[in-house]
Amino acid sequence: MYQTLITPAQLIAHLDDPNWVIFDCRFAMTQPELGHQQYLSAHIPHARYADLDKDLASAKSSDTGRHPLPTPHTLAHKLSLWGVDKNTQVIIYDDSAGSIAVRMWWLLRWLGHSSVAVLNGGFPRWQKEGLPVSHTPSHPTVKEFIAQPDDSLWVTTHVLEEHLKTKAWLLIDARAPERFRGEQEPLDPVAGHIPSAINLPFSGNLDVEGNFLSADLLHQRFAHLNGHPNIKPDHIIHSCGSGVTACHNLLAMEAAGLQGSKLYAGSWSEWITDSQRPIAKGE
């Protein structure tokens, strides 16, 4: 059973396994239709396409972030139509170093499905290694996925505010440094970060080729955070712009054996829906 990462070599050995289901999650925030077009052009054989906006989030409202969590019922229904049940090994990939695939990885874990992993290196590595691709959409056999959501895996804005009143919790922001510092904000109407958060960009989990670092290197990155030597993994909360790339840091910690950290699902884009909430800029 694969629960964090899988290599192309490991996946190719199971490509025709009926108990394995592959998802293509390619998506561009500024070009929402591009990912599906890329899927239709070429994808890993038998892969289904899961759209970040349409499948892995619910509709945005005035007091939510850009990608609110889907309801467990809605996502479970889609997973059933995609041919996923409790016995399925799910593999997810994208073409952006796992930054979108990790959202679906986290959602499945939230719904109680632990047999889910992200393809390390994604579609670019798959192609680089000369592995087969398909141009034909999959036609899955419907199964029954039963959601068993674990709401201890994420926090609401209210819970986050209460936690941050103490020194016992640490908020890690996965966005790029210039967004964290408030110097640039390409996606949200307000720039900056949540006060007391520290910045660990998800890109720091990757090597120069876009593969996740080794478990040892990831452990070094997250186990001994400067200025926070006594924070335990289960008292770490991950944030980003809308609850997507934060999951990259969460997966990195899990791959390093640092289990139990949580997702602030609304993230920065939900935090700023209330102008009374404080914001910070700079380091």
Secondary structure, 3 states (H helix, E strand, C coil): CCCCEECHHHHHCCCCCCCEEEEECCCECCECCHHHHHHHHCECCCCEECCCCCCCCCCCCCCCCCCCCCCHHHHHHHHHHCCCCCCCEEEEECCCCCCCHHHHHHHHHHCCCCCEEEECCHHHHHHHCCCCCECCCCCCCCCCCCCCCCHHHEECHHHHHHHCCCCCCEEEECCCHHHHCCCCCCCCCCCCECCCCEECCHHHHECCCCCECCHHHHHHHHHCCCCCCCCCHHHEEEECCCCCCHHHHHHHHHHCCCCCCEEECCHHHHHCCCCCCCCECCC
